[in-house]
Amino acid sequence: MEKLSKLVLVLTLLMYPLPLILSGYWERVLASVFMLTSLTYAQNVLLGYTGYPAFGAIAFFGVGGYATAILMIKAGLPFGVALIVGGLVASLLAFAIAPALMRLKSHYFAITTLALQIALAELFANLDITGGAYGINLPIYRGFLGTQIFYHIFLSILLGSFLVNLFIEKSRFGYALKAIREDEIAAESSGVNTVLFKSVAFGIMAFITGLVGGTYAYWITYIDPESMFDPLLSVKMFVALLFGGVGTVAGPFIGAFSLELVSELVWSKFVELHGVVLGVIILLVILLLPGGVLKSRSG
């Protein structure tokens, strides 16, 4: 596993200069791959290490995206500052609701986060500051590196989220999260403040997801509730994590890259049947590799 983690790190670093030789099409495809991979790594912090599935994690994607857009348009903040603040807003929301949410278990927690996503989508569709159902137009980026800047931002978020997972894997904080995942009652009786540790993991997941949402908002230049709270993103994120291996450092990378590249290939070859073919692929992954590629290989 450690060798695979090093390989992921090397591959990630090697992708920084790739736009020098890539076409615009592959640059956009890889940017989408990096986006899904980052979201999968964010989910791995909560589900993989803590054992809590957030079906509605894309709620923080939407919050981060809208916060970034509003701060840029209404407050006149530069994108970099607005992006960080947008991530923090998503994280603060997670911390605000964590004391109540983190007392729920298993599917109750999963369903509640999904309800949060639906509620926020409806709320943002009816607020004036968010543009309501009409959405918000963001300015087109015309600065340094042109469209390549989003490729590099998504890649940098991927690198950061990978390093966060690597830290969790080897740190005392990570051991506490794993103890919660394996037996929460035993962990609490051993002196682990389970609500605090779960809340921190929840906040980390929300921050990374919010950063990805903010970058995506500026990348596509127009956002609305439908695009920023898209449940399909949640599905792809979970499938990528299940395919690669839940609770592993290299798993989200393998799963997200495989799923997004296959999805792109299917879309290009089977436009009309894209959803059907992709659904069959997802079903086969769940049935044939229930533990993920890495866990299946390790037995």
N, C-alpha and C positions, 0 to 999 in steps of 0.2 A: 504493500500500500504506500509506503514511504517513497519508493521509486516512482510510482505512478504520480504522486503529488509533485515530485521534482520535475517529472516530464511535463505535467500540466503547466507548471510555472515557466519552464523553458519555452514551451509552445506559445504561451500567452505573450511572453516578451518578444518572441520572434515575429509575432503578428503586427507589431507596431510599424515596421517599415513596409509592410505589404501594399499599402495604397500606391506606392511608387510604381508597382507593376500590375496592379489590378485595374479592371475596367470599372466604370461607375456602377454597373449592375452588380458585380460581385462585392463591391464596396458596401452597397446597400444591403445585400443579402447577409454579409458577415456582421454588419452593424445590428441587424435583427437577431442574428445568432447570439451576439454578445449580450443583447438586451435580455433574451430569454434565459441565458446562462446566469446572468446576475440575479434575476428574479428567482431562479431555481436555487442558487446558493443562499439567497435570503431566506427562502422557505426551509432550507436544510438546517438553518440555525434553530428554527422553532420545532419543526417536525422531526428532523434527523437526530438532533442531539437532545431535545427536550421531550419529544414524543407528543407534541400538540399540533394537530393539523389545522391550519387556518385556511379554510376553503374560501374565505372572503378577503384574502390578503391583498387583492387588487384594489380594495378600498383605499389603501395607503398609496398605491400607484396613482389613483385619481386625485387624492388629496395633495400629494407632492406635485403632480402636474398642474393642477389648478392654482396652488399656492405660488408656484414659480411663475406662471403666466400672469397672475394678478399683481404680483410684486414687480414684475417687469413693466406691465402696462400702466397700472394705477400709481405705483410708487416710484417708477422710473429707475429701479435698481438694475445694475448690469447683470447679465445672465449668470455669471459665476456666483455672485453673492445671492441672487434670487434662488439659484439651485440648492445651495447649502441650506438656506433658510427654509426652503420648501421641504427638504429632507427632514429638517429639525421639527417643522410643523407636523409632519406625518408621525415622527417619533414621539412628540409630545402628546399627540392624540392617543397613541398606543399606550403611553404611560398613564394617561388620564383615565382610560377605561380598563386598564389592566387589573387593578385591585378587585373589580367585580368580575371581569371576564375570566381571570385566571383561577377562579374558584370552581369553574366548570370543568368537566372532564370529557375526554374523548369526543364522541360525536356531538355532544351538547355544545362543546366549545366550537367545533367545526361549523355547526349550523348557525350558531350565534354570530360568528364572524361573517358568514354568508349573508345573514340578515342585515348586518352592519353595512356591507357593501351595497345591498339593494336600497337601504334607507338613505345612504349618502348620495347614491346616484339620483334618487328621487329629490332629495333636498337640493342638490346642485342644479337640477333641472328647473328649479322654481325660485332661485335666488337671482336678484338683479346683478349683483357683483360678479357672478359667474357667467353672465350672459344668458342664463336660463337654458331652455332647450336649443336655442340658436347657437350657443357656444361662444368661444373667444377666438379671434384672429391674433396671432403673434407675428411680430416683424420677422421678415426673412433674414437669416444670418448671411452677411456678406463680408465677414472679417477674415482673419488669418486662416489659411488652409482650406477655405471654402467649405464644401460639404464634407470633406475629410475630417473636419473637427468633430463631428458627431461619431464617426467611426472610432476616433481616439478617445472620446469621452466615455462611450459605452465600454470600450476595451479597458479603460482605466478603472471604471466601476467594477468590471468583471475581476480585474486583478485585485482590487481592494477587497471585494467580497470573498474571493478565494483565500486571501491572506487572513481575513477574519475567521473563516472556517478552519484554516490551518492552526491558528492560535487557539481556537476553542478545542480542537482535537487534542492539543498537547498541554493545555493549561489546567490549573486547579478549578477555574470557572467552568471549563468544559467537563471536568470530572463530576462536578456538582450537577450539571445539567443531565449528564448521562445517568447519574444516580436517580434523579427525578424520573427520567424516562423508564428505567428498569423497575423501580419500586418507590413511588412517591412517599408512601407512608413510612417506609424504612428510612428514606433519606431525611424526612422531617424529624423522625425520632433520633437520628444521628446528629442533629443540630443544624441541618441545612435549612435556611430560610427559603422555603420553596416558592412562596408567592413573590419574593424579591427577585430570585434568580429567574423565574419564569417571566417576570415583568421586564427584566433587563433583556432577555432573549427576544421577547416580543418587540421591545423598543428597537433593538438592533435590526430585526427583520423589517420593521416599518421604515427605518431610516434608509436602508439600502433600497427598498422598494420605492420609497418616495423620491430618491435621487434618480432612479431609472425613469419614473413617471415624469419628473421635471425635464429630463433630457429628451424624452420622447415627445413631450408637448412642444418644445422649441424646434425639434427636428421636423415634425409634420406641419408646423406653423398654424394649424387650426385644431381646436379640441372641442369636444362636446361630451355630455355625460355618457353617451353610447360608446364612444371610443375610449374614454378614460376609465370606465368601469366595466370593461368588456369581460364577461365571464369565461370566454374562450381562453383568455390569457391564463386564468386560474387553472383551467383544465390542462393546458399544455405544460404549465409549470409543474403540476403534480405528476403528470405522465413522464415528463423528463426526469424528475427526481426518482420515481419508481423504477424507471428503466435503467438509470445509471447506478443507483444504489443509495438507499436512504441512510443517512448517518455516516457517509464516507466523504473524504475530501475531494477525490477525483470524480466521484459519481455524478454530481450535477453537471460537470464539464462534459463528460462523455454522453450523458443522457440528453442534455439540451442541444449539443452540437448535432447528435444523430437525429433527433426528432425534427429540428428546424431545417436541416439540410434535406432530409427525406420529404418533409412537408413541401419545401420549395420545389423539389424534383417532381412530386406528385402533382402539384399545382400547375407546373409547366407542361406536363404530359396529359393530365386528365382534368382539364379546367371544369367541365360540367360535373364530373364525378369526384371532385377533389374531396368533399366532405365525407363521402361514402368510403373512399379508399383510405383516407386518413383514419376514419373511425375503425375500419377493419384492422389497420396496423396497430392502433392503440389497444384494441381488444386482444390481439395476438401477443403484444408485449406483456399485458397484465396476466394472461393465461400461461404463457410459456416461461416468463421470467418474473415471477412474483416477488423475488428478492432483489431483482436488479442484476445487471451484468456483473458487477464486482462481487456482490454477495453470492451470486450463483457460481462464480468461478472459485470462490473461496470455500464452497461447499455449503 
